[in-house]
Amino acid sequence: MKKILFGFLVVFAFACASKSDVEKEIEKIPMDVEIIRFDKEFGKAKVSDLSEIKRRFPEFFPKQYHDSIWVQKMQDTLQQQLFEEVLKKFPSEENLEHNLEKLFQHIEYYFPQFKTPLVITTTSDVDYRDKIILANNLLIIKLDTYLGSDHFFYQEIAKYVVKDMKESQIIPDIASVYAQKYLPKIQSRTFLAQMIYYGRVLYLKDLWLPETPDSEKIGYSEDQIIWAEDNETEIWRNFVENEFLFSTNPKLSSRFINPAPFSKFYLEIDNQSPGMIGRYMGWQIVKSFMKNNNNNLEQLLTLSEEEIFNKSKYKPKK
């Protein structure tokens, strides 16, 4: 954490500069991203190519699995169809490379210790629970989980999950993974701590994705983000009156923090509300904290969740 804090000292001046000035500085950061298309390599490969592919991509071939598993996968018609659909949706990686370069420039500006990862795309039998994996500076993107919300492969998946399985969510999802890498672990079991944690994640996405709509940062539709904005006062009153903020009741996570088709106030408004409304409210608290504390990014990453809340002077919009 000390190294991270040291890095922040060189960028605190961003608070004194205009957004355009900051963006000009960010654009000057050299960034070269190369995407390795493992999905293409494996999808086009023949059985006779297996040994070479295993040599080049050992991370995708656990030693405990016999080669027969991979041969069967190569010859499976459903796998071939999956490969073809991914190739149809992502014939080129040029657009993704461009967007990754912009994201990585922003991350490096605020976190100078950032190192450009090795980026590899793959398929995963539509494993939407972990669409992005970051480990040991290796960034893996499962392209078969971003084919589009109306794709026929997703017919059996819940609608609230499918709505984010589209190309425009790739960069926000990657930003979320990196934000969680740089943020401290949750220091408390309270509902407020969880709200603040995800509020910090979303605030970093504000810094890193200045051109991305708020709806895509949190994974809402336009109607859902409008609902959250319009009902902020009522949501906050509900949380305060029910004494949720400092509660450690684990059920509050499933009601208001975890992805879900809607938030569970146990009121008539439930079906109108988006899920994860606790994250949205944490986002507003963190924004208020940064506004009222001179955009102090160091404090945002070091203070406890309760201190951030107390210093935020948060008041919901009227």
Backbone torsions as a table, in degrees:
resi	resn	phi	psi	omega
1	MET	NA	-33.5	179.8
2	LYS	-61.4	-40.0	179.0
3	LYS	-63.2	-39.8	179.5
4	ILE	-63.1	-44.8	-178.5
5	LEU	-64.5	-37.9	178.0
6	PHE	-60.5	-40.7	179.4
7	GLY	-62.5	-33.7	-179.0
8	PHE	-65.3	-29.8	-174.9
9	LEU	-59.8	-28.7	-177.1
10	VAL	-84.2	-5.3	-176.5
11	VAL	-122.3	4.6	-178.0
12	PHE	-64.3	-18.7	-178.8
13	ALA	-64.1	-11.3	-178.5
14	PHE	-60.0	-27.6	-178.1
15	ALA	-67.9	-24.4	-177.0
16	CYS	-94.1	-10.1	-177.9
17	ALA	-101.2	157.6	176.1
18	SER	-73.8	161.7	-179.8
19	LYS	-58.9	-41.0	-178.5
20	SER	-64.0	-38.0	178.3
21	ASP	-65.4	-41.4	178.1
22	VAL	-62.2	-45.8	-178.7
23	GLU	-63.4	-35.0	176.9
24	LYS	-64.1	-40.6	177.5
25	GLU	-66.0	-40.2	-179.9
26	ILE	-63.9	-40.1	-179.6
27	GLU	-63.0	-23.3	-179.2
28	LYS	-78.8	-15.0	-177.8
29	ILE	-68.9	120.9	-179.9
30	PRO	-66.0	134.0	-178.7
31	MET	-150.7	124.8	179.2
32	ASP	-128.4	115.0	-178.4
33	VAL	-111.6	129.2	174.7
34	GLU	-118.2	129.7	-179.9
35	ILE	-105.4	125.8	176.5
36	ILE	-96.5	121.0	-175.9
37	ARG	-91.7	79.5	176.0
38	PHE	-61.6	-34.0	178.6
39	ASP	-59.1	-40.2	176.8
40	LYS	-68.2	-45.6	-177.1
41	GLU	-59.3	-48.9	-177.6
42	PHE	-72.2	-37.5	-178.7
43	GLY	-64.5	-32.7	-178.7
44	LYS	-92.1	-11.0	-172.2
45	ALA	-71.8	152.6	172.8
46	LYS	-101.7	166.3	-179.9
47	VAL	-57.5	-35.9	-179.5
48	SER	-67.1	-15.1	179.9
49	ASP	-90.9	-4.2	-171.3
50	LEU	-58.9	-45.3	-177.9
51	SER	-59.3	-41.8	-179.6
52	GLU	-68.4	-40.4	179.1
53	ILE	-66.0	-39.7	178.2
54	LYS	-63.9	-36.1	179.1
55	ARG	-66.8	-39.7	-176.7
56	ARG	-79.5	-29.3	-176.1
57	PHE	-129.8	62.8	-175.5
58	PRO	-62.5	-26.8	-177.9
59	GLU	-65.9	-17.7	-179.2
60	PHE	-97.4	2.6	-176.5
61	PHE	-131.0	81.4	178.5
62	PRO	-55.5	138.3	-174.8
63	LYS	-64.5	-23.8	-177.2
64	GLN	-74.4	-9.6	180.0
65	TYR	-98.9	131.4	179.8
66	HIS	-72.7	152.9	-179.3
67	ASP	-57.7	-25.2	-178.8
68	SER	-60.6	-29.3	177.9
69	ILE	-63.0	-45.0	-177.9
70	TRP	-72.9	-35.3	177.0
71	VAL	-63.0	-44.5	178.8
72	GLN	-61.1	-39.8	179.7
73	LYS	-66.0	-40.1	178.3
74	MET	-61.5	-32.8	-174.3
75	GLN	-96.2	-4.5	-177.6
76	ASP	-74.5	128.9	-177.0
77	THR	-67.0	-35.1	179.0
78	LEU	-66.9	-38.1	176.9
79	GLN	-64.8	-38.5	177.8
80	GLN	-65.0	-39.2	177.4
81	GLN	-65.0	-40.6	177.6
82	LEU	-61.2	-45.2	178.0
83	PHE	-59.5	-43.9	-178.7
84	GLU	-64.9	-38.4	179.2
85	GLU	-68.1	-38.7	177.1
86	VAL	-65.7	-42.7	179.9
87	LEU	-65.9	-35.1	178.1
88	LYS	-66.2	-41.6	-178.6
89	LYS	-77.0	-36.8	-177.1
90	PHE	-125.6	67.8	180.0
91	PRO	-67.8	-28.1	-179.6
92	SER	-129.7	151.4	177.3
93	GLU	-101.4	6.9	-174.7
94	GLU	-60.5	-46.0	-178.7
95	ASN	-65.5	-41.5	178.6
96	LEU	-65.0	-40.3	177.7
97	GLU	-59.9	-44.5	-179.7
98	HIS	-61.2	-46.4	-178.7
99	ASN	-67.9	-35.6	177.0
100	LEU	-67.0	-39.3	178.4
101	GLU	-60.1	-43.4	179.1
102	LYS	-64.4	-43.6	178.6
103	LEU	-62.6	-47.8	-176.7
104	PHE	-65.7	-33.5	175.4
105	GLN	-61.8	-43.1	179.9
106	HIS	-66.3	-41.9	179.2
107	ILE	-63.1	-43.5	-178.1
108	GLU	-66.5	-32.6	178.9
109	TYR	-61.5	-44.3	-178.2
110	TYR	-88.1	-21.7	179.5
111	PHE	-132.0	83.0	-173.4
112	PRO	-58.7	-18.7	179.3
113	GLN	-80.4	-0.6	179.9
114	PHE	-58.2	138.4	175.3
115	LYS	-120.4	131.5	-179.4
116	THR	-61.6	126.1	-177.7
117	PRO	-81.5	165.7	167.3
118	LEU	-81.8	122.5	-175.3
119	VAL	-103.6	124.3	179.3
120	ILE	-128.9	130.5	176.1
121	THR	-100.0	147.8	-177.6
122	THR	-150.9	179.0	168.8
123	THR	-114.4	163.6	-169.5
124	SER	-147.7	21.5	-172.4
125	ASP	58.4	36.4	178.2
126	VAL	56.5	51.4	176.9
127	ASP	-83.9	85.7	-173.6
128	TYR	-79.2	-5.9	-179.3
129	ARG	-74.8	-27.0	177.0
130	ASP	-135.9	77.7	-175.0
131	LYS	-72.9	-28.1	-179.6
132	ILE	-126.2	134.0	177.3
133	ILE	-126.1	129.0	175.9
134	LEU	-122.5	117.5	-179.3
135	ALA	-152.2	127.6	176.6
136	ASN	53.3	43.7	179.2
137	ASN	61.4	25.5	172.8
138	LEU	-112.8	121.3	-179.6
139	LEU	-107.9	117.4	-178.0
140	ILE	-110.1	126.7	179.6
141	ILE	-114.5	120.7	-179.5
142	LYS	-89.9	94.9	-172.6
143	LEU	-65.8	-23.9	-179.4
144	ASP	-72.8	-3.6	175.3
145	THR	-100.8	11.0	-179.5
146	TYR	-134.0	38.4	-175.7
147	LEU	-84.7	-9.2	-178.6
148	GLY	120.6	139.4	-173.0
149	SER	-61.3	-23.2	-178.3
150	ASP	-101.0	13.8	-176.5
151	HIS	-69.0	141.4	-175.3
152	PHE	-65.9	-20.9	175.9
153	PHE	-65.4	-20.5	-172.5
154	TYR	-101.3	13.0	-172.8
155	GLN	-61.2	-30.1	-177.0
156	GLU	-94.2	4.1	-178.4
157	ILE	-97.1	142.9	-178.0
158	ALA	-55.8	142.2	-175.3
159	LYS	-60.9	-36.7	-177.6
160	TYR	-68.2	-21.8	175.4
161	VAL	-84.6	-44.8	-175.0
162	VAL	-62.3	-31.5	-175.6
163	LYS	-60.1	-21.8	179.6
164	ASP	-103.2	7.8	-179.8
165	MET	-94.2	63.1	-176.8
166	LYS	-140.1	159.7	-172.7
167	GLU	-57.3	-37.4	-176.5
168	SER	-66.1	-13.5	-179.3
169	GLN	-92.5	-5.1	-177.4
170	ILE	-60.8	-53.4	-176.5
171	ILE	-66.4	-45.4	174.9
172	PRO	-59.2	-35.9	178.2
173	ASP	-66.8	-39.7	177.6
174	ILE	-66.3	-40.2	177.8
175	ALA	-60.7	-38.9	178.2
176	SER	-61.9	-42.8	-179.3
177	VAL	-63.1	-43.1	179.5
178	TYR	-69.4	-37.5	178.4
179	ALA	-59.9	-43.0	179.6
180	GLN	-68.2	-24.2	176.1
181	LYS	-69.6	-39.0	-174.6
182	TYR	-90.3	-17.3	-177.8
183	LEU	-84.8	149.9	175.0
184	PRO	-69.4	155.9	177.2
185	LYS	-65.4	156.3	176.9
186	ILE	-60.2	129.3	-174.6
187	GLN	-94.5	-6.8	-176.8
188	SER	-143.0	158.4	-179.1
189	ARG	-94.3	6.7	-176.6
190	THR	-75.4	159.1	175.1
191	PHE	-60.8	-39.5	178.6
192	LEU	-60.5	-41.1	-179.5
193	ALA	-61.9	-40.7	178.0
194	GLN	-66.0	-41.3	177.1
195	MET	-59.0	-48.0	-177.9
196	ILE	-65.1	-39.3	179.9
197	TYR	-57.6	-52.0	-178.8
198	TYR	-72.2	-25.7	172.9
199	GLY	-64.5	-38.0	176.1
200	ARG	-65.1	-42.1	177.1
201	VAL	-56.9	-48.4	-176.9
202	LEU	-68.8	-32.0	177.9
203	TYR	-68.2	-39.8	175.7
204	LEU	-61.8	-35.8	176.9
205	LYS	-66.3	-31.7	173.0
206	ASP	-58.9	-44.7	-179.1
207	LEU	-69.1	-40.0	-172.4
208	TRP	-85.7	-24.3	-175.4
209	LEU	-126.6	63.7	-174.2
210	PRO	-64.2	-21.8	-178.4
211	GLU	-97.7	-1.1	-177.7
212	THR	-89.1	133.2	178.4
213	PRO	-61.4	148.8	178.6
214	ASP	-56.8	-35.4	-178.9
215	SER	-59.1	-41.0	-179.1
216	GLU	-75.6	-28.3	178.1
217	LYS	-63.1	-39.4	-177.2
218	ILE	-99.4	-10.5	-179.7
219	GLY	83.7	35.1	177.1
220	TYR	-105.2	160.9	166.8
221	SER	-81.0	170.0	177.8
222	GLU	-61.7	-40.2	179.2
223	ASP	-63.9	-37.8	-179.3
224	GLN	-68.1	-41.0	-179.9
225	ILE	-67.7	-35.4	177.1
226	ILE	-66.1	-41.3	178.7
227	TRP	-60.9	-44.9	-179.7
228	ALA	-62.1	-42.8	179.6
229	GLU	-64.5	-42.1	-176.9
230	ASP	-71.3	-25.1	-174.1
231	ASN	-111.9	16.4	-176.3
232	GLU	-57.5	-43.2	-179.2
233	THR	-62.9	-45.2	-178.7
234	GLU	-67.1	-38.3	178.2
235	ILE	-62.5	-47.1	-178.2
236	TRP	-63.4	-42.4	178.5
237	ARG	-60.1	-40.2	178.9
238	ASN	-62.9	-44.2	179.7
239	PHE	-63.0	-43.1	-176.9
240	VAL	-71.1	-47.0	-176.8
241	GLU	-64.8	-30.8	179.1
242	ASN	-90.2	3.9	177.1
243	GLU	56.5	43.8	-179.4
244	PHE	-79.3	-31.2	-165.8
245	LEU	-54.1	-46.7	-175.5
246	PHE	-105.4	14.7	176.6
247	SER	-77.2	146.3	175.3
248	THR	-108.0	17.7	178.4
249	ASN	-63.2	116.3	-176.9
250	PRO	-64.4	-19.8	-179.3
251	LYS	-67.4	-21.0	179.9
252	LEU	-66.3	-28.5	178.4
253	SER	-64.5	-47.6	-179.5
254	SER	-68.7	-27.1	-179.4
255	ARG	-78.0	-37.5	-168.9
256	PHE	-133.6	-11.3	-175.1
257	ILE	-109.9	-47.3	-174.8
258	ASN	-73.3	151.7	174.9
259	PRO	-54.3	135.6	-176.6
260	ALA	-162.9	161.0	179.0
261	PRO	-65.6	-28.5	176.4
262	PHE	-159.1	164.0	176.1
263	SER	-84.2	152.3	-171.4
264	LYS	-111.8	86.0	173.8
265	PHE	-83.5	-15.3	-172.3
266	TYR	64.3	40.8	177.6
267	LEU	-130.5	173.9	-179.5
268	GLU	-64.0	-22.9	-176.7
269	ILE	-77.5	-7.6	-172.7
270	ASP	-52.8	-49.6	-175.8
271	ASN	-66.5	-18.2	177.4
272	GLN	-86.7	-23.4	-172.6
273	SER	-80.3	149.6	171.2
274	PRO	-82.2	158.5	172.8
275	GLY	-69.5	173.3	175.2
276	MET	60.1	28.3	-177.1
277	ILE	-65.0	-24.0	175.4
278	GLY	-64.2	-36.0	176.4
279	ARG	-65.4	-42.4	179.4
280	TYR	-59.9	-43.8	-178.7
281	MET	-68.1	-37.1	175.0
282	GLY	-61.6	-35.6	177.1
283	TRP	-61.1	-44.3	-179.4
284	GLN	-66.9	-36.7	178.1
285	ILE	-64.7	-44.1	-179.7
286	VAL	-65.7	-40.6	176.3
287	LYS	-58.9	-42.5	179.2
288	SER	-65.1	-39.0	177.4
289	PHE	-60.5	-48.0	-178.0
290	MET	-65.0	-37.3	179.8
291	LYS	-66.0	-38.9	-175.2
292	ASN	-92.9	2.9	179.8
293	ASN	-133.0	38.5	173.4
294	ASN	56.3	37.6	178.1
295	ASN	52.0	42.7	-174.4
296	ASN	-81.0	94.2	-177.0
297	LEU	-68.7	-32.0	178.6
298	GLU	-61.6	-46.0	179.2
299	GLN	-65.6	-37.2	179.9
300	LEU	-58.3	-33.9	-176.0
301	LEU	-95.4	-6.0	-176.3
302	THR	-118.8	-30.3	-179.0
303	LEU	-71.2	154.3	176.1
304	SER	-69.2	163.0	-179.9
305	GLU	-60.0	-40.1	-179.3
306	GLU	-67.1	-37.4	178.3
307	GLU	-65.9	-40.6	178.0
308	ILE	-61.4	-43.8	179.0
309	PHE	-61.8	-47.3	-177.4
310	ASN	-63.3	-37.0	-178.4
311	LYS	-85.3	-8.9	-177.8
312	SER	-73.3	-27.9	-174.9
313	LYS	53.2	37.0	-174.3
314	TYR	-65.5	132.8	170.9
315	LYS	-136.2	128.4	-178.9
316	PRO	-63.4	153.6	178.2
317	LYS	-66.3	138.6	179.3
318	LYS	-78.4	NA	NA
